[in-house]
Amino acid sequence: MSKFYKIWLIFDPRRVFVAQGVFLFLLAAMIHLVVLSNGINWFQTAAAAGGAGM
């Protein structure tokens, strides 16, 4: 574990962090779209509960 820093000699840190950011953004967008298309659509639930006028 003390030589774990050598992973950055193989991978470019800038590309790793950019790829991680893109992956996390796409994952978040996919999760939001799945939840909105499912029965757990919080926009319709709030409108049905009368929260749309708030």
PDB file of N, CA, C, O and CB in Angstrom:
ATOM      1  N   MET A   1       0.825  -1.198   0.000  1.00  0.00           N
ATOM      2  CA  MET A   1       0.000   0.000   0.000  1.00  0.00           C
ATOM      3  C   MET A   1       0.865   1.255   0.000  1.00  0.00           C
ATOM      4  O   MET A   1       0.409   2.328  -0.396  1.00  0.00           O
ATOM      5  CB  MET A   1      -0.936   0.002   1.208  1.00  0.00           C
ATOM      6  N   SER A   2       2.105   1.122   0.441  1.00  0.00           N
ATOM      7  CA  SER A   2       2.969   2.301   0.499  1.00  0.00           C
ATOM      8  C   SER A   2       3.438   2.741  -0.885  1.00  0.00           C
ATOM      9  O   SER A   2       3.917   3.864  -1.042  1.00  0.00           O
ATOM     10  CB  SER A   2       4.171   2.019   1.379  1.00  0.00           C
ATOM     11  N   LYS A   3       3.308   1.876  -1.889  1.00  0.00           N
ATOM     12  CA  LYS A   3       3.741   2.230  -3.240  1.00  0.00           C
ATOM     13  C   LYS A   3       2.556   2.468  -4.166  1.00  0.00           C
ATOM     14  O   LYS A   3       2.679   2.363  -5.386  1.00  0.00           O
ATOM     15  CB  LYS A   3       4.631   1.136  -3.810  1.00  0.00           C
ATOM     16  N   PHE A   4       1.425   2.785  -3.585  1.00  0.00           N
ATOM     17  CA  PHE A   4       0.226   3.007  -4.387  1.00  0.00           C
ATOM     18  C   PHE A   4       0.341   4.266  -5.243  1.00  0.00           C
ATOM     19  O   PHE A   4      -0.374   4.404  -6.235  1.00  0.00           O
ATOM     20  CB  PHE A   4      -0.996   3.104  -3.486  1.00  0.00           C
ATOM     21  N   TYR A   5       1.221   5.173  -4.876  1.00  0.00           N
ATOM     22  CA  TYR A   5       1.395   6.409  -5.639  1.00  0.00           C
ATOM     23  C   TYR A   5       1.885   6.135  -7.062  1.00  0.00           C
ATOM     24  O   TYR A   5       1.758   6.992  -7.936  1.00  0.00           O
ATOM     25  CB  TYR A   5       2.375   7.333  -4.922  1.00  0.00           C
ATOM     26  N   LYS A   6       2.433   4.965  -7.294  1.00  0.00           N
ATOM     27  CA  LYS A   6       2.971   4.655  -8.624  1.00  0.00           C
ATOM     28  C   LYS A   6       1.878   4.483  -9.676  1.00  0.00           C
ATOM     29  O   LYS A   6       2.174   4.430 -10.870  1.00  0.00           O
ATOM     30  CB  LYS A   6       3.810   3.394  -8.559  1.00  0.00           C
ATOM     31  N   ILE A   7       0.621   4.396  -9.247  1.00  0.00           N
ATOM     32  CA  ILE A   7      -0.475   4.304 -10.213  1.00  0.00           C
ATOM     33  C   ILE A   7      -0.508   5.556 -11.082  1.00  0.00           C
ATOM     34  O   ILE A   7      -0.915   5.503 -12.243  1.00  0.00           O
ATOM     35  CB  ILE A   7      -1.832   4.112  -9.491  1.00  0.00           C
ATOM     36  N   TRP A   8      -0.069   6.707 -10.502  1.00  0.00           N
ATOM     37  CA  TRP A   8      -0.083   7.964 -11.254  1.00  0.00           C
ATOM     38  C   TRP A   8       1.067   8.042 -12.248  1.00  0.00           C
ATOM     39  O   TRP A   8       1.103   8.953 -13.075  1.00  0.00           O
ATOM     40  CB  TRP A   8      -0.020   9.147 -10.301  1.00  0.00           C
ATOM     41  N   LEU A   9       1.999   7.113 -12.183  1.00  0.00           N
ATOM     42  CA  LEU A   9       3.037   7.042 -13.204  1.00  0.00           C
ATOM     43  C   LEU A   9       2.519   6.339 -14.455  1.00  0.00           C
ATOM     44  O   LEU A   9       3.075   6.494 -15.542  1.00  0.00           O
ATOM     45  CB  LEU A   9       4.273   6.316 -12.660  1.00  0.00           C
ATOM     46  N   ILE A  10       1.449   5.566 -14.288  1.00  0.00           N
ATOM     47  CA  ILE A  10       0.836   4.850 -15.410  1.00  0.00           C
ATOM     48  C   ILE A  10      -0.263   5.697 -16.051  1.00  0.00           C
ATOM     49  O   ILE A  10      -0.337   5.807 -17.275  1.00  0.00           O
ATOM     50  CB  ILE A  10       0.261   3.495 -14.939  1.00  0.00           C
ATOM     51  N   PHE A  11      -1.117   6.296 -15.210  1.00  0.00           N
ATOM     52  CA  PHE A  11      -2.250   7.090 -15.690  1.00  0.00           C
ATOM     53  C   PHE A  11      -1.975   8.572 -15.476  1.00  0.00           C
ATOM     54  O   PHE A  11      -1.412   8.968 -14.456  1.00  0.00           O
ATOM     55  CB  PHE A  11      -3.556   6.676 -14.974  1.00  0.00           C
ATOM     56  N   ASP A  12      -2.380   9.389 -16.451  1.00  0.00           N
ATOM     57  CA  ASP A  12      -2.257  10.836 -16.331  1.00  0.00           C
ATOM     58  C   ASP A  12      -3.354  11.338 -15.386  1.00  0.00           C
ATOM     59  O   ASP A  12      -4.534  11.132 -15.669  1.00  0.00           O
ATOM     60  CB  ASP A  12      -2.355  11.532 -17.736  1.00  0.00           C
ATOM     61  N   PRO A  13      -3.002  11.988 -14.277  1.00  0.00           N
ATOM     62  CA  PRO A  13      -4.013  12.411 -13.300  1.00  0.00           C
ATOM     63  C   PRO A  13      -5.072  13.334 -13.890  1.00  0.00           C
ATOM     64  O   PRO A  13      -6.239  13.243 -13.509  1.00  0.00           O
ATOM     65  CB  PRO A  13      -3.345  13.102 -12.143  1.00  0.00           C
ATOM     66  N   ARG A  14      -4.694  14.226 -14.814  1.00  0.00           N
ATOM     67  CA  ARG A  14      -5.684  15.137 -15.393  1.00  0.00           C
ATOM     68  C   ARG A  14      -6.745  14.374 -16.169  1.00  0.00           C
ATOM     69  O   ARG A  14      -7.933  14.678 -16.065  1.00  0.00           O
ATOM     70  CB  ARG A  14      -5.004  16.158 -16.307  1.00  0.00           C
ATOM     71  N   ARG A  15      -6.321  13.386 -16.945  1.00  0.00           N
ATOM     72  CA  ARG A  15      -7.296  12.608 -17.713  1.00  0.00           C
ATOM     73  C   ARG A  15      -8.168  11.756 -16.805  1.00  0.00           C
ATOM     74  O   ARG A  15      -9.356  11.571 -17.071  1.00  0.00           O
ATOM     75  CB  ARG A  15      -6.586  11.721 -18.731  1.00  0.00           C
ATOM     76  N   VAL A  16      -7.581  11.237 -15.733  1.00  0.00           N
ATOM     77  CA  VAL A  16      -8.347  10.418 -14.793  1.00  0.00           C
ATOM     78  C   VAL A  16      -9.437  11.254 -14.134  1.00  0.00           C
ATOM     79  O   VAL A  16     -10.581  10.811 -14.027  1.00  0.00           O
ATOM     80  CB  VAL A  16      -7.421   9.805 -13.721  1.00  0.00           C
ATOM     81  N   PHE A  17      -9.088  12.463 -13.691  1.00  0.00           N
ATOM     82  CA  PHE A  17     -10.073  13.303 -13.004  1.00  0.00           C
ATOM     83  C   PHE A  17     -11.140  13.825 -13.961  1.00  0.00           C
ATOM     84  O   PHE A  17     -12.303  13.947 -13.577  1.00  0.00           O
ATOM     85  CB  PHE A  17      -9.378  14.474 -12.318  1.00  0.00           C
ATOM     86  N   VAL A  18     -10.766  14.132 -15.188  1.00  0.00           N
ATOM     87  CA  VAL A  18     -11.760  14.555 -16.179  1.00  0.00           C
ATOM     88  C   VAL A  18     -12.699  13.398 -16.497  1.00  0.00           C
ATOM     89  O   VAL A  18     -13.914  13.584 -16.564  1.00  0.00           O
ATOM     90  CB  VAL A  18     -11.070  15.064 -17.472  1.00  0.00           C
ATOM     91  N   ALA A  19     -12.147  12.210 -16.692  1.00  0.00           N
ATOM     92  CA  ALA A  19     -12.983  11.039 -16.978  1.00  0.00           C
ATOM     93  C   ALA A  19     -13.905  10.726 -15.804  1.00  0.00           C
ATOM     94  O   ALA A  19     -15.062  10.357 -16.003  1.00  0.00           O
ATOM     95  CB  ALA A  19     -12.107   9.818 -17.298  1.00  0.00           C
ATOM     96  N   GLN A  20     -13.399  10.871 -14.585  1.00  0.00           N
ATOM     97  CA  GLN A  20     -14.228  10.623 -13.407  1.00  0.00           C
ATOM     98  C   GLN A  20     -15.363  11.640 -13.323  1.00  0.00           C
ATOM     99  O   GLN A  20     -16.495  11.278 -13.004  1.00  0.00           O
ATOM    100  CB  GLN A  20     -13.376  10.670 -12.127  1.00  0.00           C
ATOM    101  N   GLY A  21     -15.070  12.900 -13.603  1.00  0.00           N
ATOM    102  CA  GLY A  21     -16.107  13.929 -13.577  1.00  0.00           C
ATOM    103  C   GLY A  21     -17.178  13.688 -14.622  1.00  0.00           C
ATOM    104  O   GLY A  21     -18.368  13.829 -14.337  1.00  0.00           O
ATOM    105  N   VAL A  22     -16.768  13.327 -15.831  1.00  0.00           N
ATOM    106  CA  VAL A  22     -17.733  13.041 -16.896  1.00  0.00           C
ATOM    107  C   VAL A  22     -18.577  11.828 -16.529  1.00  0.00           C
ATOM    108  O   VAL A  22     -19.793  11.834 -16.721  1.00  0.00           O
ATOM    109  CB  VAL A  22     -17.012  12.804 -18.241  1.00  0.00           C
ATOM    110  N   PHE A  23     -17.940  10.795 -16.005  1.00  0.00           N
ATOM    111  CA  PHE A  23     -18.674   9.594 -15.608  1.00  0.00           C
ATOM    112  C   PHE A  23     -19.697   9.907 -14.524  1.00  0.00           C
ATOM    113  O   PHE A  23     -20.843   9.467 -14.611  1.00  0.00           O
ATOM    114  CB  PHE A  23     -17.707   8.515 -15.120  1.00  0.00           C
ATOM    115  N   LEU A  24     -19.297  10.661 -13.506  1.00  0.00           N
ATOM    116  CA  LEU A  24     -20.220  10.970 -12.415  1.00  0.00           C
ATOM    117  C   LEU A  24     -21.372  11.852 -12.887  1.00  0.00           C
ATOM    118  O   LEU A  24     -22.504  11.681 -12.433  1.00  0.00           O
ATOM    119  CB  LEU A  24     -19.476  11.655 -11.274  1.00  0.00           C
ATOM    120  N   PHE A  25     -21.103  12.791 -13.790  1.00  0.00           N
ATOM    121  CA  PHE A  25     -22.176  13.627 -14.328  1.00  0.00           C
ATOM    122  C   PHE A  25     -23.175  12.789 -15.116  1.00  0.00           C
ATOM    123  O   PHE A  25     -24.385  12.940 -14.946  1.00  0.00           O
ATOM    124  CB  PHE A  25     -21.598  14.735 -15.218  1.00  0.00           C
ATOM    125  N   LEU A  26     -22.674  11.907 -15.975  1.00  0.00           N
ATOM    126  CA  LEU A  26     -23.572  11.059 -16.760  1.00  0.00           C
ATOM    127  C   LEU A  26     -24.349  10.092 -15.872  1.00  0.00           C
ATOM    128  O   LEU A  26     -25.519   9.811 -16.133  1.00  0.00           O
ATOM    129  CB  LEU A  26     -22.780  10.279 -17.809  1.00  0.00           C
ATOM    130  N   LEU A  27     -23.707   9.585 -14.830  1.00  0.00           N
ATOM    131  CA  LEU A  27     -24.401   8.703 -13.894  1.00  0.00           C
ATOM    132  C   LEU A  27     -25.518   9.446 -13.174  1.00  0.00           C
ATOM    133  O   LEU A  27     -26.618   8.915 -13.022  1.00  0.00           O
ATOM    134  CB  LEU A  27     -23.415   8.118 -12.876  1.00  0.00           C
ATOM    135  N   ALA A  28     -25.244  10.672 -12.730  1.00  0.00           N
ATOM    136  CA  ALA A  28     -26.270  11.466 -12.050  1.00  0.00           C
ATOM    137  C   ALA A  28     -27.427  11.785 -12.987  1.00  0.00           C
ATOM    138  O   ALA A  28     -28.587  11.709 -12.582  1.00  0.00           O
ATOM    139  CB  ALA A  28     -25.668  12.764 -11.502  1.00  0.00           C
ATOM    140  N   ALA A  29     -27.129  12.141 -14.234  1.00  0.00           N
ATOM    141  CA  ALA A  29     -28.186  12.437 -15.203  1.00  0.00           C
ATOM    142  C   ALA A  29     -29.034  11.198 -15.471  1.00  0.00           C
ATOM    143  O   ALA A  29     -30.258  11.292 -15.561  1.00  0.00           O
ATOM    144  CB  ALA A  29     -27.582  12.962 -16.518  1.00  0.00           C
ATOM    145  N   MET A  30     -28.397  10.048 -15.597  1.00  0.00           N
ATOM    146  CA  MET A  30     -29.135   8.813 -15.844  1.00  0.00           C
ATOM    147  C   MET A  30     -30.037   8.468 -14.659  1.00  0.00           C
ATOM    148  O   MET A  30     -31.188   8.076 -14.847  1.00  0.00           O
ATOM    149  CB  MET A  30     -28.165   7.660 -16.123  1.00  0.00           C
ATOM    150  N   ILE A  31     -29.516   8.614 -13.446  1.00  0.00           N
ATOM    151  CA  ILE A  31     -30.317   8.314 -12.259  1.00  0.00           C
ATOM    152  C   ILE A  31     -31.522   9.245 -12.188  1.00  0.00           C
ATOM    153  O   ILE A  31     -32.628   8.797 -11.887  1.00  0.00           O
ATOM    154  CB  ILE A  31     -29.464   8.440 -10.979  1.00  0.00           C
ATOM    155  N   HIS A  32     -31.324  10.534 -12.461  1.00  0.00           N
ATOM    156  CA  HIS A  32     -32.442  11.469 -12.418  1.00  0.00           C
ATOM    157  C   HIS A  32     -33.485  11.131 -13.481  1.00  0.00           C
ATOM    158  O   HIS A  32     -34.684  11.206 -13.210  1.00  0.00           O
ATOM    159  CB  HIS A  32     -31.943  12.900 -12.608  1.00  0.00           C
ATOM    160  N   LEU A  33     -33.055  10.764 -14.667  1.00  0.00           N
ATOM    161  CA  LEU A  33     -34.020  10.416 -15.712  1.00  0.00           C
ATOM    162  C   LEU A  33     -34.782   9.139 -15.373  1.00  0.00           C
ATOM    163  O   LEU A  33     -35.976   9.040 -15.655  1.00  0.00           O
ATOM    164  CB  LEU A  33     -33.309  10.254 -17.052  1.00  0.00           C
ATOM    165  N   VAL A  34     -34.114   8.175 -14.778  1.00  0.00           N
ATOM    166  CA  VAL A  34     -34.785   6.932 -14.386  1.00  0.00           C
ATOM    167  C   VAL A  34     -35.811   7.208 -13.297  1.00  0.00           C
ATOM    168  O   VAL A  34     -36.924   6.685 -13.342  1.00  0.00           O
ATOM    169  CB  VAL A  34     -33.759   5.884 -13.901  1.00  0.00           C
ATOM    170  N   VAL A  35     -35.444   8.023 -12.326  1.00  0.00           N
ATOM    171  CA  VAL A  35     -36.371   8.322 -11.232  1.00  0.00           C
ATOM    172  C   VAL A  35     -37.554   9.132 -11.751  1.00  0.00           C
ATOM    173  O   VAL A  35     -38.685   8.913 -11.316  1.00  0.00           O
ATOM    174  CB  VAL A  35     -35.650   9.089 -10.099  1.00  0.00           C
ATOM    175  N   LEU A  36     -37.314  10.065 -12.674  1.00  0.00           N
ATOM    176  CA  LEU A  36     -38.419  10.851 -13.220  1.00  0.00           C
ATOM    177  C   LEU A  36     -39.363  10.000 -14.060  1.00  0.00           C
ATOM    178  O   LEU A  36     -40.565  10.265 -14.087  1.00  0.00           O
ATOM    179  CB  LEU A  36     -37.880  11.998 -14.056  1.00  0.00           C
ATOM    180  N   SER A  37     -38.850   8.989 -14.742  1.00  0.00           N
ATOM    181  CA  SER A  37     -39.708   8.166 -15.581  1.00  0.00           C
ATOM    182  C   SER A  37     -40.383   7.052 -14.796  1.00  0.00           C
ATOM    183  O   SER A  37     -41.272   6.376 -15.315  1.00  0.00           O
ATOM    184  CB  SER A  37     -38.910   7.580 -16.715  1.00  0.00           C
ATOM    185  N   ASN A  38     -39.972   6.858 -13.567  1.00  0.00           N
ATOM    186  CA  ASN A  38     -40.520   5.804 -12.724  1.00  0.00           C
ATOM    187  C   ASN A  38     -41.762   6.331 -11.997  1.00  0.00           C
ATOM    188  O   ASN A  38     -42.174   7.468 -12.226  1.00  0.00           O
ATOM    189  CB  ASN A  38     -39.455   5.299 -11.708  1.00  0.00           C
ATOM    190  N   GLY A  39     -42.350   5.527 -11.139  1.00  0.00           N
ATOM    191  CA  GLY A  39     -43.497   5.954 -10.351  1.00  0.00           C
ATOM    192  C   GLY A  39     -43.131   6.905  -9.233  1.00  0.00           C
ATOM    193  O   GLY A  39     -44.005   7.356  -8.492  1.00  0.00           O
ATOM    194  N   ILE A  40     -41.862   7.215  -9.099  1.00  0.00           N
ATOM    195  CA  ILE A  40     -41.405   8.098  -8.025  1.00  0.00           C
ATOM    196  C   ILE A  40     -41.135   9.486  -8.597  1.00  0.00           C
ATOM    197  O   ILE A  40     -40.170  10.137  -8.196  1.00  0.00           O
ATOM    198  CB  ILE A  40     -40.127   7.527  -7.337  1.00  0.00           C
ATOM    199  N   ASN A  41     -41.962   9.947  -9.517  1.00  0.00           N
ATOM    200  CA  ASN A  41     -41.772  11.253 -10.130  1.00  0.00           C
ATOM    201  C   ASN A  41     -42.166  12.321  -9.122  1.00  0.00           C
ATOM    202  O   ASN A  41     -43.350  12.494  -8.834  1.00  0.00           O
ATOM    203  CB  ASN A  41     -42.600  11.389 -11.443  1.00  0.00           C
ATOM    204  N   TRP A  42     -41.178  13.045  -8.577  1.00  0.00           N
ATOM    205  CA  TRP A  42     -41.458  13.990  -7.505  1.00  0.00           C
ATOM    206  C   TRP A  42     -42.192  15.230  -8.003  1.00  0.00           C
ATOM    207  O   TRP A  42     -42.818  15.922  -7.200  1.00  0.00           O
ATOM    208  CB  TRP A  42     -40.171  14.396  -6.829  1.00  0.00           C
ATOM    209  N   PHE A  43     -42.138  15.536  -9.295  1.00  0.00           N
ATOM    210  CA  PHE A  43     -42.892  16.674  -9.807  1.00  0.00           C
ATOM    211  C   PHE A  43     -44.388  16.381  -9.786  1.00  0.00           C
ATOM    212  O   PHE A  43     -45.179  17.220  -9.356  1.00  0.00           O
ATOM    213  CB  PHE A  43     -42.437  17.024 -11.230  1.00  0.00           C
ATOM    214  N   GLN A  44     -44.776  15.205 -10.245  1.00  0.00           N
ATOM    215  CA  GLN A  44     -46.189  14.842 -10.237  1.00  0.00           C
ATOM    216  C   GLN A  44     -46.694  14.643  -8.818  1.00  0.00           C
ATOM    217  O   GLN A  44     -47.837  14.988  -8.518  1.00  0.00           O
ATOM    218  CB  GLN A  44     -46.420  13.578 -11.056  1.00  0.00           C
ATOM    219  N   THR A  45     -45.863  14.093  -7.938  1.00  0.00           N
ATOM    220  CA  THR A  45     -46.267  13.882  -6.549  1.00  0.00           C
ATOM    221  C   THR A  45     -46.503  15.218  -5.857  1.00  0.00           C
ATOM    222  O   THR A  45     -47.473  15.360  -5.114  1.00  0.00           O
ATOM    223  CB  THR A  45     -45.203  13.068  -5.791  1.00  0.00           C
ATOM    224  N   ALA A  46     -45.639  16.192  -6.086  1.00  0.00           N
ATOM    225  CA  ALA A  46     -45.794  17.508  -5.470  1.00  0.00           C
ATOM    226  C   ALA A  46     -47.025  18.219  -6.019  1.00  0.00           C
ATOM    227  O   ALA A  46     -47.732  18.892  -5.269  1.00  0.00           O
ATOM    228  CB  ALA A  46     -44.539  18.363  -5.703  1.00  0.00           C
ATOM    229  N   ALA A  47     -47.290  18.083  -7.309  1.00  0.00           N
ATOM    230  CA  ALA A  47     -48.459  18.723  -7.903  1.00  0.00           C
ATOM    231  C   ALA A  47     -49.740  18.092  -7.376  1.00  0.00           C
ATOM    232  O   ALA A  47     -50.721  18.795  -7.135  1.00  0.00           O
ATOM    233  CB  ALA A  47     -48.409  18.625  -9.432  1.00  0.00           C
ATOM    234  N   ALA A  48     -49.742  16.783  -7.195  1.00  0.00           N
ATOM    235  CA  ALA A  48     -50.931  16.101  -6.687  1.00  0.00           C
ATOM    236  C   ALA A  48     -51.183  16.448  -5.228  1.00  0.00           C
ATOM    237  O   ALA A  48     -52.331  16.459  -4.782  1.00  0.00           O
ATOM    238  CB  ALA A  48     -50.787  14.590  -6.846  1.00  0.00           C
ATOM    239  N   ALA A  49     -50.122  16.732  -4.481  1.00  0.00           N
ATOM    240  CA  ALA A  49     -50.269  17.067  -3.068  1.00  0.00           C
ATOM    241  C   ALA A  49     -50.615  18.540  -2.869  1.00  0.00           C
ATOM    242  O   ALA A  49     -50.825  18.970  -1.735  1.00  0.00           O
ATOM    243  CB  ALA A  49     -48.993  16.728  -2.314  1.00  0.00           C
ATOM    244  N   GLY A  50     -50.677  19.310  -3.931  1.00  0.00           N
ATOM    245  CA  GLY A  50     -50.996  20.726  -3.817  1.00  0.00           C
ATOM    246  C   GLY A  50     -49.783  21.594  -3.573  1.00  0.00           C
ATOM    247  O   GLY A  50     -49.921  22.766  -3.223  1.00  0.00           O
ATOM    248  N   GLY A  51     -48.605  21.045  -3.751  1.00  0.00           N
ATOM    249  CA  GLY A  51     -47.387  21.813  -3.531  1.00  0.00           C
ATOM    250  C   GLY A  51     -46.990  22.651  -4.725  1.00  0.00           C
ATOM    251  O   GLY A  51     -45.983  23.356  -4.670  1.00  0.00           O
ATOM    252  N   ALA A  52     -47.756  22.592  -5.806  1.00  0.00           N
ATOM    253  CA  ALA A  52     -47.387  23.338  -7.010  1.00  0.00           C
ATOM    254  C   ALA A  52     -47.615  24.831  -6.830  1.00  0.00           C
ATOM    255  O   ALA A  52     -46.980  25.634  -7.514  1.00  0.00           O
ATOM    256  CB  ALA A  52     -48.180  22.834  -8.210  1.00  0.00           C
ATOM    257  N   GLY A  53     -48.501  25.217  -5.930  1.00  0.00           N
ATOM    258  CA  GLY A  53     -48.799  26.632  -5.723  1.00  0.00           C
ATOM    259  C   GLY A  53     -47.867  27.316  -4.755  1.00  0.00           C
ATOM    260  O   GLY A  53     -48.006  28.513  -4.504  1.00  0.00           O
ATOM    261  N   MET A  54     -46.911  26.575  -4.202  1.00  0.00           N
ATOM    262  CA  MET A  54     -46.026  27.170  -3.204  1.00  0.00           C
ATOM    263  C   MET A  54     -45.057  28.089  -3.831  1.00  0.00           C
ATOM    264  O   MET A  54     -44.230  28.681  -3.138  1.00  0.00           O
ATOM    265  CB  MET A  54     -45.295  26.123  -2.436  1.00  0.00           C
TER     266      MET A  54
END
